Amino acid sequence: METTSDRSAPIFRVGPDNEPHYRDRPLSELLELGFERVWGLLVDGVPSPVLPHAEPFPLPVRTGDTRVDVQSAIAQLAPVWGYRPIVDISPERAREDLARASVLTLSFVAQSARGPDVPAIPQREVEQGRSVAERFLIRWSGAASADHVRALDALWTVLAEHGPQLPSTRIARIAAGNGADVGACLAGAISGVSGALAAGSVARARRFAVRVHDGEDAVEVAREALGEQVTVAGVESSDVSRRAELLREVSRRLDVRLFAAASALDRATVQELDVPAGATASLWCAALLDHLGFEPRLFNALVICGRTAGWSAHVLEAQAELLQS
């Protein structure tokens, strides 16, 4: 599918008010758009719902680890769909390949998260979803409440893009700059975000929030988290702190189960441990994913879903640079 693209604005920048901007649009203004429109904004420069529906494609491998399942499956798309090195294809073809791979990443995560011991949700029921987030939730559990869709859309939007210096984005750009196919670019990026101190920090943050929720002292828990380098708290860049604020507000509006505990960790970090940045985005991601009912073992893969938008935009930018050289 060809689109009218306007990619003149930078993919990512931080405004003077420390607000993250995607293609010069403040992140706070994008939370209600829906993830597919944010994907379109980052990739095409226009906030259009351009992601196609995921094609029926059973998860080809199950290892017991959703992140591994997805990374393996995405890499296997090249021979199945005829992905070619991006140095040999047009930007239009690369963009189409990235859109298909992005929605299939979400499908693979939902299939793996549902597990092999329960029947798959029929495709006709999945297709009833009105957005990519709603279809994801239906494919995972068979149902999608309105507040769960809003929470997932907001989470993926906030996670979608962090700039070219993030390790996973650098890996995607390096792979693209060497002419790899889009499946290899995305699979490489997944490896760069899979560590315990990257996307894995969200599950680790939840563990500390649950302890406070269960009655432990917030100051002691926050101090332990800092000692373990778990990003429930710590000095972060200003734009990441702003992301935390946005996710905190979404969590407040949805009255998530861990809101009071996460807020207590935030206060303890600022007031008692003298860490100005307070709670981080990882903590509020954890609170939202807990609200959605996902097991902590799935948090890493859920973060990956949101990152597909930014990775895709950077792969296309790297391809453009490669073709011009």
C-alpha positions as CSV (number, residue, x, y, z in Angstrom):
1,M,0.0,0.0,0.0
2,E,1.4,3.4,-1.0
3,T,0.9,6.4,1.1
4,T,1.6,10.1,0.8
5,S,4.6,10.6,3.0
6,D,5.8,13.7,4.7
7,R,8.9,12.8,6.7
8,S,10.5,16.3,6.7
9,A,10.1,16.7,10.5
10,P,12.5,14.8,12.8
11,I,11.3,11.5,14.0
12,F,12.0,12.5,17.6
13,R,13.0,15.6,19.5
14,V,12.6,17.0,23.0
15,G,10.9,20.3,23.2
16,P,12.0,23.2,25.4
17,D,9.4,22.1,28.0
18,N,11.0,18.6,28.1
19,E,8.1,17.2,26.2
20,P,8.9,14.4,23.8
21,H,7.8,15.2,20.2
22,Y,7.1,12.7,17.5
23,R,7.4,14.4,14.1
24,D,7.0,17.7,15.9
25,R,3.8,16.6,17.7
26,P,3.9,16.8,21.5
27,L,3.5,13.3,23.0
28,S,0.8,14.5,25.4
29,E,-1.4,15.3,22.4
30,L,-1.0,11.8,20.9
31,L,-2.3,9.7,23.7
32,E,-5.9,9.6,22.4
33,L,-5.0,8.9,18.7
34,G,-4.6,5.2,18.9
35,F,-1.4,3.3,18.3
36,E,-2.0,2.7,14.6
37,R,-2.3,6.5,14.0
38,V,0.9,7.0,16.0
39,W,2.6,4.4,13.9
40,G,1.5,6.3,10.8
41,L,2.7,9.6,12.2
42,L,6.2,8.2,13.0
43,V,6.6,6.3,9.8
44,D,4.8,8.5,7.3
45,G,4.7,11.9,9.0
46,V,0.9,11.8,8.9
47,P,-1.3,10.5,11.8
48,S,-3.3,8.0,9.7
49,P,-4.5,4.6,10.8
50,V,-2.3,2.9,8.1
51,L,-1.5,-0.4,9.8
52,P,-3.2,-3.3,8.0
53,H,-5.0,-6.0,9.9
54,A,-2.6,-8.8,10.8
55,E,-2.8,-11.6,8.3
56,P,-3.7,-15.1,9.7
57,F,-0.3,-16.6,10.5
58,P,0.0,-19.2,13.3
59,L,3.0,-18.6,15.6
60,P,5.7,-20.9,14.0
61,V,7.7,-21.6,17.2
62,R,6.9,-21.9,20.9
63,T,9.7,-21.9,23.4
64,G,7.9,-20.9,26.6
65,D,9.4,-17.4,26.3
66,T,7.2,-14.9,24.5
67,R,10.1,-12.6,23.6
68,V,12.1,-15.5,22.1
69,D,9.0,-16.7,20.2
70,V,8.4,-13.3,18.6
71,Q,12.0,-12.6,17.8
72,S,12.4,-16.0,16.1
73,A,9.1,-15.7,14.3
74,I,9.9,-12.3,12.9
75,A,13.2,-13.4,11.5
76,Q,11.5,-16.3,9.8
77,L,9.2,-14.0,7.8
78,A,12.0,-13.3,5.2
79,P,11.7,-16.6,3.3
80,V,7.9,-16.9,3.8
81,W,7.0,-13.5,2.5
82,G,10.0,-12.9,0.2
83,Y,11.6,-10.1,2.2
84,R,14.6,-8.8,0.2
85,P,17.5,-6.6,1.4
86,I,16.3,-3.1,1.7
87,V,19.2,-1.9,-0.5
88,D,17.4,-3.7,-3.3
89,I,13.9,-2.5,-2.8
90,S,12.0,0.8,-3.0
91,P,11.1,2.8,0.1
92,E,7.4,2.0,-0.7
93,R,8.1,-1.7,-0.6
94,A,10.2,-1.4,2.6
95,R,7.4,0.6,4.2
96,E,4.8,-2.0,3.3
97,D,7.0,-4.8,4.6
98,L,7.5,-3.0,7.9
99,A,3.7,-2.4,8.3
100,R,3.0,-6.1,7.7
101,A,5.8,-7.2,10.1
102,S,4.7,-4.7,12.8
103,V,1.2,-6.0,13.0
104,L,2.3,-9.6,12.8
105,T,4.7,-8.8,15.7
106,L,1.6,-7.9,17.8
107,S,-0.2,-11.0,16.6
108,F,2.7,-13.3,17.5
109,V,2.9,-11.7,21.0
110,A,-0.8,-12.2,21.6
111,Q,-0.7,-15.8,20.3
112,S,2.3,-16.7,22.5
113,A,0.8,-14.9,25.5
114,R,-2.4,-16.9,25.1
115,G,-0.5,-20.1,25.3
116,P,-0.6,-23.4,23.5
117,D,-3.1,-25.2,25.9
118,V,-6.2,-23.1,25.0
119,P,-7.9,-22.8,21.6
120,A,-6.9,-19.9,19.4
121,I,-9.5,-17.1,19.1
122,P,-11.2,-17.5,15.6
123,Q,-9.9,-14.9,13.1
124,R,-13.5,-13.7,12.5
125,E,-13.8,-12.7,16.1
126,V,-10.4,-11.0,16.1
127,E,-11.4,-9.0,13.1
128,Q,-14.3,-7.5,15.0
129,G,-11.8,-5.3,16.9
130,R,-12.0,-1.6,15.8
131,S,-8.3,-0.9,16.4
132,V,-5.0,-2.7,16.5
133,A,-5.0,-2.6,20.4
134,E,-8.5,-4.0,20.5
135,R,-7.7,-6.8,18.1
136,F,-4.6,-7.6,20.1
137,L,-6.6,-8.0,23.3
138,I,-9.2,-10.1,21.6
139,R,-6.6,-12.4,20.1
140,W,-5.0,-12.7,23.6
141,S,-8.0,-13.2,25.8
142,G,-11.2,-13.2,23.7
143,A,-12.4,-9.8,25.0
144,A,-11.4,-6.2,25.1
145,S,-12.9,-3.6,27.5
146,A,-12.8,0.0,26.5
147,D,-10.5,1.0,29.4
148,H,-8.1,-1.8,28.6
149,V,-7.9,-0.6,25.0
150,R,-7.2,2.9,26.1
151,A,-4.5,1.7,28.5
152,L,-2.8,-0.3,25.9
153,D,-3.0,2.4,23.3
154,A,-1.5,4.9,25.7
155,L,1.3,2.6,26.8
156,W,2.3,1.7,23.3
157,T,2.2,5.4,22.3
158,V,4.4,6.5,25.1
159,L,6.9,3.7,24.3
160,A,6.8,4.1,20.6
161,E,9.9,6.3,20.1
162,H,12.9,7.4,22.2
163,G,15.3,8.7,19.6
164,P,18.2,7.3,17.6
165,Q,20.6,6.8,20.5
166,L,18.6,4.1,22.2
167,P,20.5,0.8,21.8
168,S,17.7,-1.1,20.2
169,T,17.1,1.7,17.7
170,R,20.8,1.8,16.9
171,I,20.8,-1.9,16.2
172,A,17.8,-1.5,13.8
173,R,19.6,1.4,12.0
174,I,22.9,-0.5,11.8
175,A,21.1,-3.5,10.3
176,A,19.3,-1.3,7.8
177,G,22.5,0.5,7.0
178,N,24.0,-2.8,6.0
179,G,21.1,-3.6,3.7
180,A,19.4,-6.2,5.8
181,D,15.8,-7.2,5.2
182,V,13.1,-5.6,7.5
183,G,12.6,-8.8,9.4
184,A,16.2,-8.9,10.3
185,C,16.2,-5.2,11.3
186,L,13.2,-5.7,13.7
187,A,14.6,-9.0,15.1
188,G,17.9,-7.3,15.9
189,A,16.1,-4.4,17.5
190,I,14.2,-6.8,19.7
191,S,17.5,-8.2,21.0
192,G,18.6,-4.7,21.9
193,V,15.6,-4.1,24.1
194,S,15.3,-7.5,25.8
195,G,17.7,-7.1,28.6
196,A,16.8,-6.9,32.3
197,L,17.8,-3.3,32.4
198,A,15.9,-2.4,29.3
199,A,12.3,-3.7,28.6
200,G,12.9,-6.3,31.3
201,S,13.0,-3.5,33.9
202,V,9.2,-3.2,33.7
203,A,8.6,-6.6,35.2
204,R,11.3,-5.9,37.8
205,A,9.6,-2.6,38.7
206,R,6.3,-4.4,39.2
207,R,7.9,-6.6,41.8
208,F,8.7,-3.6,44.0
209,A,5.3,-2.0,43.5
210,V,3.6,-5.2,44.6
211,R,5.7,-5.3,47.8
212,V,4.6,-1.8,48.7
213,H,1.0,-2.7,47.8
214,D,1.3,-5.6,50.2
215,G,2.3,-3.4,53.0
216,E,6.1,-3.0,53.0
217,D,7.7,0.4,53.7
218,A,8.0,2.4,50.5
219,V,11.2,4.1,51.5
220,E,13.0,0.8,52.2
221,V,11.6,-0.7,49.0
222,A,12.7,2.3,46.9
223,R,16.2,2.2,48.5
224,E,16.5,-1.5,47.6
225,A,15.3,-0.8,44.0
226,L,18.0,1.9,43.6
227,G,20.6,-0.5,44.9
228,E,19.6,-3.1,42.3
229,Q,19.6,-0.6,39.5
230,V,15.9,-1.3,38.9
231,T,14.4,1.7,37.2
232,V,11.4,2.3,39.6
233,A,13.4,5.3,40.5
234,G,16.5,7.2,39.4
235,V,17.8,10.2,37.7
236,E,16.6,10.0,34.1
237,S,16.6,12.3,31.1
238,S,13.9,15.0,31.2
239,D,11.9,13.5,28.4
240,V,11.7,10.1,30.1
241,S,10.5,11.7,33.3
242,R,7.8,13.4,31.3
243,R,6.8,10.0,29.9
244,A,6.4,8.8,33.5
245,E,4.1,11.8,34.3
246,L,1.9,10.9,31.3
247,L,1.7,7.3,32.2
248,R,1.0,8.2,35.8
249,E,-2.0,10.3,34.8
250,V,-3.4,7.5,32.6
251,S,-3.0,5.1,35.6
252,R,-4.8,7.6,37.8
253,R,-7.7,8.0,35.4
254,L,-8.1,4.2,35.1
255,D,-7.8,3.7,38.9
256,V,-5.2,0.9,38.4
257,R,-4.6,-1.5,41.3
258,L,-1.0,-0.5,41.9
259,F,-1.6,3.3,41.6
260,A,-1.2,4.0,45.4
261,A,1.8,1.8,45.7
262,A,3.6,3.3,42.7
263,S,2.7,6.8,44.0
264,A,4.2,5.9,47.4
265,L,7.4,4.8,45.7
266,D,7.5,8.0,43.8
267,R,7.1,10.1,46.9
268,A,9.6,8.1,48.9
269,T,12.2,8.5,46.1
270,V,11.9,12.2,45.9
271,Q,11.3,13.2,49.5
272,E,13.3,10.6,51.4
273,L,16.1,9.5,49.0
274,D,16.6,12.9,47.4
275,V,16.4,11.6,43.8
276,P,14.8,14.5,41.9
277,A,13.5,12.5,38.9
278,G,11.2,10.4,41.1
279,A,9.5,7.3,39.7
280,T,10.4,6.3,36.2
281,A,8.4,5.3,33.1
282,S,9.1,1.6,33.8
283,L,7.2,1.7,37.1
284,W,4.1,3.2,35.5
285,C,4.3,0.8,32.5
286,A,4.3,-2.0,35.1
287,A,1.2,-0.5,36.8
288,L,-0.7,-0.4,33.5
289,L,0.3,-3.9,32.4
290,D,-0.7,-5.2,35.8
291,H,-4.1,-3.5,35.3
292,L,-4.5,-5.2,32.0
293,G,-4.0,-8.6,33.6
294,F,-0.7,-9.6,31.9
295,E,1.7,-11.8,33.7
296,P,5.1,-10.2,34.4
297,R,6.8,-12.7,32.1
298,L,5.0,-11.0,29.2
299,F,6.0,-7.4,30.0
300,N,9.1,-7.5,27.9
301,A,7.2,-8.6,24.8
302,L,4.4,-6.0,25.4
303,V,7.1,-3.2,25.4
304,I,8.4,-4.6,22.1
305,C,5.0,-4.1,20.5
306,G,5.0,-0.4,21.1
307,R,8.6,0.0,19.9
308,T,7.8,-1.4,16.4
309,A,6.6,2.1,15.4
310,G,9.8,3.9,16.1
311,W,12.0,1.1,14.8
312,S,10.1,1.1,11.5
313,A,10.6,4.9,11.1
314,H,14.3,4.6,11.7
315,V,14.7,1.7,9.4
316,L,13.1,3.7,6.6
317,E,15.3,6.7,7.4
318,A,18.4,4.5,7.4
319,Q,17.3,3.0,4.1
320,A,17.0,6.5,2.6
321,E,20.5,7.4,3.7
322,L,21.8,4.1,2.3
323,L,20.2,4.7,-1.1
324,Q,21.6,8.2,-1.3
325,S,25.1,7.2,-0.5
